Amino acid sequence: MIGQSLLSKIRQAPCYQIRVARAEDGPAIERLLSHAIHYYLALEWWTLEEWIGSSALSLAIDDHERPVGLMLAVDGDSPVAWLRAIATTADACLPPLLKATVQAVQDAGNTGLAFLGDDGWIVSQLQPLGFEKVKQVITLRQRGRWSVQQGPPQLQIRQATAADLCDVTQLDHAAFPPLWWYSHKILRRALDTSYCFHVAYLQGQCVGYQFSTLVQGHAHIVRLATHPRWSQRGIGAQLLSEALLTFQAHSVTLNTQQDNLASLRLYQRFNFKRVGRPWSVWLKPLKPENAVAVY
């Protein structure tokens, strides 16, 4: 027989309904965020408000019909979805919310669910569900002198337009494994909101691109990519030169994978130095049939 103390705990255990956030949940979500005991936002190109009403944003609802947790998992037309927002006002709602999100991502056909960070409150929940640390991301800051680099003589670098985005999307998917892909939709938002967005063309082909942001005097190179068929030709170096010339009056940072030795060699030539601590990438492989490696 079940003891009275255990039975009491079972009866008192909170029960949460997990459902998609609706348009009318906006005010309740604002209250949730203002009272959250755990809070994580890595939205990149969208605001949380833009996701309300989308199937990507889930809520944990308590017995009083109040949202006590939220979780946003976005795939961006990539095989891998990323956790982009998490907030809770009750610790107990995090496990069921995370399990429901994993299931929803898997049902949508994604091959993995990823998270960037090392916060103990979420990592302690990720590991029992099969998330593994697969990469580390580091931050570099440009310090000191650097020399302008030139690529092939026929290389043309210019500001991107919407007409370039199909070429840029194809290049992006050739240059990076699926874990890091940017979709056409994301690149369009980046084109509209970034401070500068350069494309490089050679012999009529898009062979590289970079885009960067400028916020309160601080510049950040978000993406720098060269098509693998045109690597080691100085294209990435000239794109980086263009970005640094644009921001020569500002502090400039960028992120890269700690084991991306080719990129690190390029950045060291431009006097980029490592700052801060690395961030871990946690991945849960979902392994549907015919899945390809994602990182």
C-alpha positions as CSV (number, residue, x, y, z in Angstrom):
1,M,0.0,0.0,0.0
2,I,1.1,3.6,-0.6
3,G,2.0,5.4,2.6
4,Q,0.1,8.5,3.6
5,S,3.1,10.9,3.2
6,L,3.8,9.6,-0.4
7,L,0.1,9.8,-1.2
8,S,0.0,13.3,0.0
9,K,2.9,14.3,-2.2
10,I,1.3,12.7,-5.2
11,R,-1.9,14.6,-4.6
12,Q,0.0,17.8,-4.2
13,A,2.2,17.4,-7.2
14,P,1.4,20.1,-9.8
15,C,-0.1,19.1,-13.1
16,Y,0.7,21.2,-16.1
17,Q,-1.1,21.4,-19.5
18,I,1.3,22.0,-22.3
19,R,-0.1,23.9,-25.3
20,V,0.8,26.3,-28.0
21,A,0.8,30.0,-27.1
22,R,-2.3,31.9,-28.4
23,A,-2.6,35.5,-29.5
24,E,-4.7,36.2,-26.3
25,D,-1.9,34.9,-24.1
26,G,0.2,38.1,-24.7
27,P,-0.5,39.8,-21.4
28,A,0.0,36.6,-19.4
29,I,3.3,36.0,-21.1
30,E,4.4,39.5,-20.2
31,R,3.6,38.7,-16.5
32,L,5.4,35.4,-16.8
33,L,8.5,37.0,-18.1
34,S,8.4,39.7,-15.4
35,H,8.2,37.1,-12.6
36,A,10.4,34.4,-14.1
37,I,12.9,32.6,-11.8
38,H,14.6,31.2,-14.8
39,Y,15.0,33.2,-18.0
40,Y,16.8,32.6,-21.3
41,L,16.5,34.5,-24.5
42,A,18.5,34.0,-27.7
43,L,16.0,35.2,-30.3
44,E,18.5,36.5,-32.9
45,W,16.4,38.1,-35.6
46,W,12.9,38.0,-34.1
47,T,11.1,39.3,-31.0
48,L,9.3,36.9,-28.7
49,E,6.1,38.7,-29.4
50,E,6.4,37.8,-33.1
51,W,6.2,34.1,-32.1
52,I,3.0,34.3,-30.1
53,G,0.4,32.3,-31.9
54,S,3.0,30.2,-33.6
55,S,3.3,26.4,-33.0
56,A,7.0,27.0,-32.2
57,L,6.1,28.7,-28.8
58,S,4.7,26.4,-26.1
59,L,3.3,27.3,-22.7
60,A,3.0,25.3,-19.4
61,I,-0.4,26.0,-17.9
62,D,-1.1,25.4,-14.2
63,D,-4.3,24.2,-12.5
64,H,-5.5,27.9,-12.3
65,E,-5.2,28.3,-16.1
66,R,-2.1,30.5,-15.7
67,P,1.0,30.2,-17.9
68,V,3.9,29.4,-15.6
69,G,6.5,28.4,-18.2
70,L,7.3,29.0,-21.9
71,M,9.6,27.4,-24.4
72,L,10.4,28.4,-28.0
73,A,12.1,26.0,-30.4
74,V,12.8,27.3,-33.9
75,D,14.1,25.3,-36.8
76,G,14.5,28.1,-39.4
77,D,13.9,25.6,-42.2
78,S,16.9,23.7,-41.0
79,P,17.0,20.0,-40.0
80,V,18.0,21.2,-36.5
81,A,15.7,23.2,-34.2
82,W,17.2,25.5,-31.6
83,L,15.9,26.4,-28.1
84,R,15.6,30.2,-28.4
85,A,13.5,31.2,-25.3
86,I,12.9,29.6,-22.0
87,A,11.2,31.1,-18.9
88,T,9.6,29.6,-15.9
89,T,8.0,30.8,-12.6
90,A,7.9,27.2,-11.2
91,D,10.8,24.7,-11.4
92,A,8.4,21.8,-11.7
93,C,7.0,22.9,-15.0
94,L,10.4,22.8,-16.8
95,P,10.7,19.0,-17.3
96,P,7.3,18.4,-18.8
97,L,7.7,21.5,-21.0
98,L,11.0,20.3,-22.3
99,K,9.8,16.8,-22.9
100,A,6.8,18.1,-24.9
101,T,9.1,20.4,-26.9
102,V,11.4,17.5,-27.8
103,Q,8.5,15.4,-28.9
104,A,7.0,18.2,-31.0
105,V,10.3,18.9,-32.7
106,Q,10.7,15.2,-33.4
107,D,7.2,14.9,-34.8
108,A,8.0,17.9,-37.1
109,G,10.7,15.8,-38.7
110,N,13.7,17.6,-37.3
111,T,16.9,15.5,-36.9
112,G,18.1,17.3,-33.8
113,L,17.3,19.9,-31.0
114,A,20.1,22.2,-29.9
115,F,20.8,24.7,-27.1
116,L,23.7,27.1,-26.6
117,G,24.6,27.8,-23.0
118,D,25.9,26.4,-19.8
119,D,23.2,27.5,-17.2
120,G,22.9,24.8,-14.7
121,W,19.2,25.0,-14.3
122,I,18.6,24.0,-17.9
123,V,21.6,21.8,-18.5
124,S,20.5,19.6,-15.5
125,Q,17.3,19.0,-17.4
126,L,18.9,18.5,-20.9
127,Q,21.4,15.8,-20.0
128,P,18.8,13.2,-18.7
129,L,16.9,13.6,-22.0
130,G,20.0,12.6,-24.0
131,F,21.5,16.0,-24.9
132,E,25.2,15.9,-25.5
133,K,27.9,18.6,-25.5
134,V,29.0,18.6,-29.2
135,K,30.8,22.0,-29.7
136,Q,32.1,25.0,-27.9
137,V,31.7,28.5,-29.3
138,I,34.2,31.3,-28.4
139,T,34.2,35.0,-28.8
140,L,37.0,37.0,-30.4
141,R,37.7,40.7,-30.3
142,Q,39.8,42.6,-32.8
143,R,42.7,44.2,-31.1
144,G,45.7,46.0,-32.7
145,R,46.8,46.7,-36.2
146,W,45.8,44.6,-39.3
147,S,46.5,44.8,-43.0
148,V,43.9,45.0,-45.8
149,Q,43.7,41.7,-47.6
150,Q,42.9,41.2,-51.3
151,G,41.4,38.2,-53.0
152,P,41.5,37.2,-56.6
153,P,41.8,40.2,-59.0
154,Q,38.3,39.6,-60.6
155,L,36.6,39.3,-57.2
156,Q,33.7,41.7,-56.8
157,I,32.4,42.6,-53.4
158,R,29.3,44.7,-53.0
159,Q,26.3,45.3,-50.8
160,A,23.8,42.4,-51.0
161,T,20.3,42.8,-52.4
162,A,17.2,40.6,-52.1
163,A,18.0,39.1,-55.5
164,D,21.2,37.6,-54.0
165,L,19.6,35.7,-51.3
166,C,18.9,32.5,-53.2
167,D,22.6,32.3,-54.1
168,V,23.6,33.2,-50.5
169,T,21.3,30.5,-49.0
170,Q,22.9,27.8,-51.3
171,L,26.4,29.0,-50.4
172,D,25.5,29.0,-46.6
173,H,24.3,25.4,-46.8
174,A,27.4,24.3,-48.7
175,A,29.8,26.1,-46.3
176,F,28.2,24.8,-43.0
177,P,26.8,21.6,-41.6
178,P,23.0,21.6,-40.9
179,L,23.5,22.5,-37.3
180,W,24.5,26.0,-38.4
181,W,22.4,26.6,-41.5
182,Y,20.7,29.9,-42.0
183,S,17.5,29.7,-44.1
184,H,16.4,32.1,-46.8
185,K,13.9,33.6,-44.3
186,I,16.6,34.3,-41.7
187,L,18.9,35.7,-44.3
188,R,16.2,38.0,-45.6
189,R,15.6,39.3,-42.0
190,A,19.4,39.8,-41.7
191,L,19.5,41.7,-44.9
192,D,16.8,44.0,-43.6
193,T,18.2,44.6,-40.2
194,S,22.0,44.2,-40.3
195,Y,24.3,47.2,-40.6
196,C,26.1,45.8,-43.6
197,F,25.7,42.7,-45.7
198,H,28.4,42.1,-48.4
199,V,28.4,39.4,-51.1
200,A,31.4,38.3,-53.1
201,Y,31.0,37.2,-56.7
202,L,33.7,35.6,-58.9
203,Q,33.2,34.4,-62.5
204,G,29.4,35.0,-62.1
205,Q,29.2,32.8,-59.0
206,C,28.5,33.8,-55.4
207,V,31.6,32.7,-53.6
208,G,31.3,34.4,-50.2
209,Y,29.3,36.7,-47.9
210,Q,29.4,38.4,-44.6
211,F,26.9,40.4,-42.6
212,S,27.4,42.4,-39.4
213,T,25.5,44.4,-36.8
214,L,26.2,47.7,-35.0
215,V,24.5,48.3,-31.7
216,Q,25.4,51.2,-29.4
217,G,28.8,51.6,-31.0
218,H,29.7,47.9,-30.8
219,A,30.0,46.0,-34.1
220,H,29.6,42.2,-34.4
221,I,30.4,40.1,-37.4
222,V,27.6,37.6,-37.3
223,R,28.4,35.5,-40.4
224,L,31.5,35.1,-42.6
225,A,31.4,32.3,-45.2
226,T,33.2,31.2,-48.3
227,H,32.0,28.5,-50.7
228,P,34.2,25.4,-50.1
229,R,35.1,25.2,-53.8
230,W,36.7,28.7,-53.5
231,S,38.4,28.3,-50.1
232,Q,42.1,29.4,-49.6
233,R,41.8,32.0,-52.3
234,G,41.7,35.1,-50.1
235,I,38.0,35.6,-50.4
236,G,37.2,35.4,-46.7
237,A,40.1,37.7,-45.9
238,Q,38.9,40.3,-48.3
239,L,35.3,40.1,-47.0
240,L,36.7,40.5,-43.4
241,S,38.7,43.5,-44.6
242,E,35.6,45.1,-45.9
243,A,33.8,44.5,-42.6
244,L,36.6,46.0,-40.6
245,L,37.0,49.0,-42.8
246,T,33.3,49.6,-42.3
247,F,33.7,49.5,-38.5
248,Q,37.2,50.9,-38.1
249,A,35.9,53.4,-35.5
250,H,34.2,50.8,-33.4
251,S,35.0,47.7,-31.3
252,V,34.5,44.6,-33.4
253,T,33.7,41.0,-32.2
254,L,32.7,37.7,-33.7
255,N,32.0,34.1,-32.6
256,T,33.4,30.9,-34.0
257,Q,33.7,27.3,-33.1
258,Q,36.6,26.5,-30.8
259,D,37.7,23.7,-33.2
260,N,37.4,25.7,-36.4
261,L,41.1,25.9,-37.0
262,A,40.9,27.4,-40.5
263,S,38.7,30.3,-39.3
264,L,41.0,30.8,-36.2
265,R,44.0,31.2,-38.4
266,L,42.2,33.8,-40.5
267,Y,41.1,35.8,-37.5
268,Q,44.6,35.7,-35.9
269,R,46.0,37.3,-39.1
270,F,43.7,40.2,-38.3
271,N,44.7,40.4,-34.7
272,F,41.5,39.0,-33.2
273,K,42.0,37.8,-29.6
274,R,39.9,35.5,-27.6
275,V,37.8,37.1,-24.8
276,G,35.4,35.7,-22.2
277,R,34.5,32.1,-21.6
278,P,33.4,29.6,-24.2
279,W,29.7,28.5,-24.6
280,S,28.7,24.9,-25.0
281,V,26.4,23.6,-27.7
282,W,24.2,20.9,-26.5
283,L,22.5,18.6,-29.1
284,K,19.9,15.9,-28.8
285,P,20.0,13.8,-32.0
286,L,16.5,12.7,-32.9
287,K,17.7,10.3,-35.6
288,P,14.7,9.9,-38.0
289,E,15.2,7.5,-40.9
290,N,17.8,8.6,-43.5
291,A,19.0,11.4,-41.2
292,V,22.3,13.0,-42.2
293,A,25.1,14.2,-39.8
294,V,24.2,17.6,-38.5
295,Y,27.5,18.9,-37.2
